[in-house]
Amino acid sequence: MEKAILLPKDKEVGKRICEEDIGIYSRIALDTGVFNLWEIDTLKEILNDYLHNPLTSYSIFEEKNIDVVEGFIIFGRTPLTKFTWDIYWLVVAKEFQNKGLGKKLINRVENFVLEIMPKAVLRIETSADDKYRVARHLYLKCGFKEIGRIPDFYADANDLIIYSKEIDIWQYKGGNV
Ligand SMILES: CC(C)(COP(=O)(O)OP(=O)(O)OC[C@H]1O[C@@H](n2cnc3c(N)ncnc32)[C@H](O)[C@@H]1OP(=O)(O)O)[C@@H](O)C(=O)NCCC(=O)NCCS
């Protein structure tokens, strides 16, 4: 099997975060009203790994207006794959939602990935819960396809939904596939 490309944090152009950002990002995510406290704890673990582990496979982009963080996306290479990436977290602060920032953050990831490799597969997993209706709509609008479900994964009648999208530099026209 060909070796997967791993990108140490210092080779990436993603956002550098500090201790204070962990609180800011967690607060933004909590205030959306979508995530529970266990999910916020998981977010903090990921951010701590990103901050303290030099070999972390996570990358972060944020949208910021002057000093105000409006949204962020956490993504990274999927281990043991040749050109696959996972988008783990996508959050736009409640007061800045529905202004195109979610779409913009996904486009930034796609552009970034295609600067590193000519083609890639992106994967996003989410829940069938109504709280994630806007997210599911966004993924489909961004060209992701639902490619699988695990029934009752999170709870009764709350499936895990898997979305994926193949991108390549030959089709990609600056973020508007
Ligand atoms: C999901 C989320 C990231 C979308 O970000 P966003 O910046 O609001 O989305 P955009 O403005 O780029 O809009 C993308 C699409 O969703 C639609 N949309 C956005 N907010 C909406 C709302 N409240 N109700 C209905 N549609 C909405 C937009 O109209 C657009 O669709 P269109 O192109 O058909 O018009 C944001 O709502 C969010 O952070 N939600 C809470 C956290 C979450 O669910 N994250 C995803 C976890 S899997």
The ligand as a MOL file (V3000), in Angstrom:
LIG
                    3D

  0  0  0     0  0            999 V3000
M  V30 BEGIN CTAB
M  V30 COUNTS 48 50 0 0 0
M  V30 BEGIN ATOM
M  V30 1 C -24.5240 24.4290 9.6580 0
M  V30 2 C -23.8260 25.7860 9.6570 0
M  V30 3 C -22.3240 25.5990 9.7800 0
M  V30 4 C -24.1520 26.4780 8.3200 0
M  V30 5 O -23.4010 27.6840 8.2630 0
M  V30 6 P -24.0230 29.0100 7.6370 0
M  V30 7 O -22.9290 30.0140 7.5280 0
M  V30 8 O -25.2130 29.3960 8.4200 0
M  V30 9 O -24.4880 28.4820 6.2150 0
M  V30 10 P -24.5190 29.3090 4.8580 0
M  V30 11 O -24.8980 30.7380 5.1450 0
M  V30 12 O -23.2400 29.0580 4.1260 0
M  V30 13 O -25.7620 28.6600 4.1430 0
M  V30 14 C -25.7040 27.4510 3.5060 0
M  V30 15 C -27.1180 27.0470 3.1140 0
M  V30 16 O -27.9150 26.7940 4.2820 0
M  V30 17 C -29.0510 27.6740 4.2790 0
M  V30 18 N -29.2890 28.1210 5.6380 0
M  V30 19 C -28.3810 28.6890 6.4710 0
M  V30 20 N -28.9840 28.9280 7.6530 0
M  V30 21 C -30.2690 28.5350 7.5390 0
M  V30 22 C -31.3850 28.5220 8.4180 0
M  V30 23 N -31.2940 28.9680 9.6690 0
M  V30 24 N -32.5690 28.0060 7.9820 0
M  V30 25 C -32.6810 27.5290 6.7240 0
M  V30 26 N -31.6430 27.4980 5.8290 0
M  V30 27 C -30.4670 27.9990 6.2390 0
M  V30 28 C -28.6640 28.8290 3.3780 0
M  V30 29 O -29.8120 29.4720 2.8540 0
M  V30 30 C -27.8500 28.1220 2.3290 0
M  V30 31 O -28.7080 27.4280 1.4450 0
M  V30 32 P -28.9740 27.9590 -0.0380 0
M  V30 33 O -27.6070 27.9960 -0.7250 0
M  V30 34 O -29.8980 26.9140 -0.5850 0
M  V30 35 O -29.5970 29.3030 0.1220 0
M  V30 36 C -24.3450 26.7050 10.7970 0
M  V30 37 O -25.7520 26.8030 10.6970 0
M  V30 38 C -23.9970 26.1730 12.1780 0
M  V30 39 O -22.9320 26.4530 12.7020 0
M  V30 40 N -24.9140 25.4010 12.7740 0
M  V30 41 C -24.6800 24.8590 14.1140 0
M  V30 42 C -23.5620 23.8520 14.1390 0
M  V30 43 C -23.7410 22.7180 13.1330 0
M  V30 44 O -24.8390 22.1980 12.9060 0
M  V30 45 N -22.6070 22.3230 12.5370 0
M  V30 46 C -22.5580 21.2190 11.6460 0
M  V30 47 C -22.3350 19.9800 12.4510 0
M  V30 48 S -22.3640 18.5260 11.4730 0
M  V30 END ATOM
M  V30 BEGIN BOND
M  V30 1 1 1 2
M  V30 2 1 2 3
M  V30 3 1 2 4
M  V30 4 1 2 36
M  V30 5 1 4 5
M  V30 6 1 5 6
M  V30 7 2 6 7
M  V30 8 1 6 8
M  V30 9 1 6 9
M  V30 10 1 9 10
M  V30 11 2 10 11
M  V30 12 1 10 12
M  V30 13 1 10 13
M  V30 14 1 13 14
M  V30 15 1 14 15
M  V30 16 1 15 16
M  V30 17 1 15 30
M  V30 18 1 16 17
M  V30 19 1 17 18
M  V30 20 1 17 28
M  V30 21 1 18 19
M  V30 22 1 18 27
M  V30 23 2 19 20
M  V30 24 1 20 21
M  V30 25 1 21 22
M  V30 26 2 21 27
M  V30 27 1 22 23
M  V30 28 2 22 24
M  V30 29 1 24 25
M  V30 30 2 25 26
M  V30 31 1 26 27
M  V30 32 1 28 29
M  V30 33 1 28 30
M  V30 34 1 30 31
M  V30 35 1 31 32
M  V30 36 2 32 33
M  V30 37 1 32 34
M  V30 38 1 32 35
M  V30 39 1 36 37
M  V30 40 1 36 38
M  V30 41 2 38 39
M  V30 42 1 38 40
M  V30 43 1 40 41
M  V30 44 1 41 42
M  V30 45 1 42 43
M  V30 46 2 43 44
M  V30 47 1 43 45
M  V30 48 1 45 46
M  V30 49 1 46 47
M  V30 50 1 47 48
M  V30 END BOND
M  V30 END CTAB
M  END
